């Protein structure tokens, strides 16, 4: 247990805080529970508010290149309005729900290279002070796991994962960024496409799966090509033949890509941020009773297990840029930072 001293708001000798998560791994749309532990300093203080921020390292690409930062993508007030006496300890239990679009950080326990955190902020003596920061792991929902496992069994290899600032046009996306999982093709598609990007946009009833073939350039470069959207329901996980389902999606995407570009060419405009529309395909149900669980021997899982080096940059919540620096969240803890309020 490591208490983080709060110095900015009340000076040396102030209270300290340690946030303890009941589990370091959660799932999108699922609960996150724990306790905020406070230890009094050399004098009594009024704890006006305790806030938990969900933060992510996100990349943004614009006309002037890349930028770096941290996104606050969810904020919950979990306590406050009490007096913390000198040298005493106080525990505040909390329970919050992760947004359905919370990015994945791991697959079968193997890290994807995406970093998320839970940051504790205290309002003390009329000022806000960033306290504890804990890394958060997010595992896939059953439907996400089924799609990823099918991709692996179909021979697609995991390349990298990142979070990109922006909105996918025409979807129900709610967060100010989206996650891209980049996959390399099996041999039979090696002369058709260099890679695909897969994005999951989960919601209470189901999930949109956005697949893009051979993206070129950044978010504002006009280099997107052949973006398709498919929808699946959570309750279909156990009764869908996922290899057949996902293979059908990929054939639609790659056939459209090949007809527009030819081998190894990816020109034209896709469907992000107003750079053109994209095809919208509902999914055809294949009921077979087949349901795979547990680690797959497919190339997706093998690629994740091999390790990922992912660069992470730039962030925004609504119109607010949160300017924070650090190779990992641990580096942000020592920074005062601007833009803690949303």
ZAMARGU-4260 file (C-alpha; in steps of 0.2 Angstrom, whole numbers, plus 5000, padded with zeros to 4 digits):
<rodrens>
0) 5000/5000/5000 | 5008/5016/4994 | 5000/5033/5000 | 5002/5048/4988 | 5006/5064/4997
5) 4995/5079/4992 | 5006/5094/4992 | 4999/5106/4979 | 4983/5110/4989 | 4988/5110/5007
10) 5007/5110/5007 | 5019/5099/5017 | 5011/5089/5030 | 4994/5088/5021 | 4984/5072/5019
15) 4989/5057/5008 | 4979/5045/4997 | 4979/5028/4991 | 4966/5020/4979 | 4965/5001/4980
20) 4955/4992/4966 | 4946/4976/4971 | 4952/4969/4954 | 4965/4977/4942 | 4955/4969/4927
25) 4938/4974/4922 | 4927/4973/4906 | 4919/4986/4895 | 4902/4991/4903 | 4906/4981/4919
30) 4909/4987/4937 | 4925/4994/4944 | 4925/4993/4963 | 4937/4998/4977 | 4942/5010/4991
35) 4950/5027/4992 | 4960/5027/5008 | 4964/5043/5016 | 4977/5047/5029 | 4977/5063/5039
40) 4992/5074/5039 | 4998/5086/5053 | 4981/5096/5054 | 4963/5093/5051 | 4957/5096/5033
45) 4940/5097/5025 | 4939/5084/5011 | 4927/5093/4999 | 4926/5081/4985 | 4934/5064/4979
50) 4934/5061/4961 | 4940/5046/4950 | 4945/5049/4933 | 4947/5036/4919 | 4962/5041/4909
55) 4970/5035/4893 | 4985/5038/4882 | 4979/5042/4865 | 4987/5047/4849 | 4981/5061/4837
60) 4987/5064/4819 | 4984/5081/4811 | 4991/5092/4797 | 5005/5097/4807 | 5010/5080/4813
65) 5007/5070/4829 | 5003/5077/4847 | 5004/5069/4864 | 4993/5069/4879 | 4981/5060/4891
70) 4962/5059/4889 | 4950/5059/4904 | 4936/5049/4896 | 4925/5046/4912 | 4923/5056/4928
75) 4914/5050/4944 | 4912/5059/4961 | 4914/5045/4974 | 4914/5055/4990 | 4917/5071/5000
80) 4909/5083/5012 | 4918/5077/5028 | 4932/5082/5039 | 4948/5071/5040 | 4956/5073/5057
85) 4975/5074/5060 | 4984/5058/5058 | 4968/5048/5056 | 4963/5036/5042 | 4947/5035/5032
90) 4941/5023/5019 | 4928/5028/5005 | 4922/5013/4996 | 4916/5016/4978 | 4908/5007/4963
95) 4907/5014/4946 | 4903/5007/4929 | 4916/5007/4914 | 4910/5015/4898 | 4905/5002/4885
100) 4918/5008/4873 | 4932/5007/4886 | 4947/5001/4876 | 4955/4983/4878 | 4972/4982/4886
105) 4974/4964/4886 | 4969/4947/4877 | 4971/4931/4887 | 4982/4940/4900 | 4994/4946/4887
110) 4996/4966/4885 | 4991/4974/4869 | 5001/4990/4873 | 4987/5001/4877 | 4988/5010/4894
115) 4973/5015/4904 | 4973/5022/4922 | 4962/5027/4937 | 4967/5044/4944 | 4961/5050/4961
120) 4958/5069/4963 | 4954/5077/4979 | 4947/5094/4982 | 4955/5100/4998 | 4955/5118/5005
125) 4947/5125/4990 | 4960/5118/4978 | 4961/5102/4968 | 4976/5090/4969 | 4979/5075/4959
130) 4983/5060/4970 | 4985/5042/4967 | 4986/5034/4949 | 4983/5016/4946 | 4984/5006/4930
135) 4968/4998/4924 | 4967/4982/4914 | 4952/4979/4903 | 4949/4962/4896 | 4937/4959/4881
140) 4919/4955/4882 | 4913/4938/4876 | 4908/4945/4859 | 4925/4954/4857 | 4934/4938/4862
145) 4924/4928/4849 | 4928/4940/4835 | 4947/4941/4839 | 4948/4922/4841 | 4940/4919/4824
150) 4952/4932/4816 | 4967/4922/4824 | 4960/4905/4818 | 4958/4913/4800 | 4976/4917/4800
155) 4976/4935/4804 | 4991/4941/4814 | 4991/4954/4828 | 5002/4969/4823 | 4998/4983/4836
160) 4985/4992/4845 | 4982/5010/4848 | 4970/5023/4853 | 4966/5037/4840 | 4958/5054/4844
165) 4942/5057/4833 | 4925/5050/4828 | 4920/5036/4816 | 4907/5044/4805 | 4890/5036/4805
170) 4892/5025/4820 | 4886/5026/4838 | 4903/5031/4845 | 4902/5040/4861 | 4920/5042/4867
175) 4931/5056/4859 | 4943/5042/4853 | 4942/5025/4847 | 4954/5009/4848 | 4961/5002/4832
180) 4968/4984/4832 | 4980/4982/4817 | 4981/4964/4809 | 4992/4957/4795 | 4984/4946/4782
185) 4986/4927/4780 | 4996/4921/4764 | 4980/4920/4753 | 4977/4939/4756 | 4995/4945/4756
190) 4994/4952/4738 | 4977/4960/4741 | 4980/4970/4757 | 4994/4975/4768 | 4984/4976/4784
195) 4967/4979/4791 | 4961/4989/4806 | 4947/4983/4817 | 4938/4994/4830 | 4925/4988/4842
200) 4911/5000/4848 | 4902/4991/4861 | 4885/4996/4868 | 4873/4988/4881 | 4863/4978/4868
205) 4877/4973/4856 | 4893/4980/4846 | 4898/4988/4830 | 4913/4981/4822 | 4922/4993/4810
210) 4934/4985/4798 | 4946/4996/4787 | 4958/4990/4774 | 4975/4998/4771 | 4973/5015/4779
215) 4986/5027/4773 | 4991/5043/4782 | 4982/5050/4797 | 4965/5055/4803 | 4965/5071/4792
220) 4975/5065/4778 | 4961/5059/4767 | 4971/5042/4766 | 4957/5031/4772 | 4950/5017/4761
225) 4936/5004/4761 | 4928/5005/4779 | 4914/4993/4783 | 4903/4992/4798 | 4895/4976/4805
230) 4884/4973/4820 | 4882/4959/4832 | 4872/4956/4848 | 4879/4950/4864 | 4866/4937/4866
235) 4872/4929/4849 | 4889/4924/4856 | 4885/4906/4860 | 4875/4903/4844 | 4885/4910/4830
240) 4898/4901/4820 | 4911/4915/4822 | 4924/4909/4809 | 4911/4908/4796 | 4904/4925/4801
245) 4920/4934/4802 | 4926/4927/4786 | 4911/4933/4777 | 4914/4951/4784 | 4932/4950/4778
250) 4927/4944/4761 | 4916/4959/4759 | 4929/4971/4765 | 4943/4964/4754 | 4932/4962/4738
255) 4928/4980/4739 | 4946/4985/4743 | 4952/4975/4728 | 4939/4982/4716 | 4944/5000/4720
260) 4963/4999/4722 | 4971/4984/4715 | 4985/4975/4724 | 4995/4985/4736 | 4986/5001/4732
265) 4976/5011/4745 | 4970/5027/4738 | 4954/5037/4739 | 4944/5042/4755 | 4936/5032/4769
270) 4923/5036/4782 | 4932/5045/4796 | 4927/5062/4801 | 4919/5068/4786 | 4931/5061/4773
275) 4918/5051/4764 | 4905/5037/4768 | 4908/5019/4772 | 4898/5003/4768 | 4886/4998/4782
280) 4883/4980/4783 | 4872/4971/4796 | 4878/4953/4801 | 4870/4938/4794 | 4867/4925/4809
285) 4874/4908/4808 | 4867/4897/4821 | 4877/4882/4825 | 4879/4880/4843 | 4898/4883/4841
290) 4906/4893/4855 | 4924/4894/4857 | 4932/4900/4874 | 4949/4900/4881 | 4966/4904/4872
295) 4966/4902/4854 | 4982/4895/4845 | 4978/4908/4831 | 4989/4921/4824 | 4981/4935/4834
300) 4985/4928/4851 | 5002/4922/4845 | 5006/4940/4840 | 5000/4947/4856 | 5010/4935/4866
305) 5026/4940/4856 | 5024/4957/4864 | 5019/4974/4857 | 5028/4991/4856 | 5015/5004/4854
310) 5018/5023/4853 | 5004/5033/4862 | 5000/5051/4859 | 4987/5065/4860 | 4971/5068/4869
315) 4955/5078/4872 | 4939/5076/4881 | 4925/5086/4873 | 4934/5102/4867 | 4947/5102/4881
320) 4965/5097/4879 | 4972/5089/4894 | 4991/5092/4893 | 5001/5079/4902 | 5017/5071/4898
325) 5026/5055/4902 | 5031/5038/4895 | 5019/5029/4907 | 5006/5035/4919 | 5018/5035/4933
330) 5027/5050/4925 | 5010/5060/4926 | 5009/5058/4945 | 5022/5071/4948 | 5014/5083/4937
335) 5002/5097/4941 | 4994/5097/4924 | 4980/5108/4918 | 4963/5103/4913 | 4958/5091/4927
340) 4940/5098/4927 | 4928/5092/4914
</rodrens>
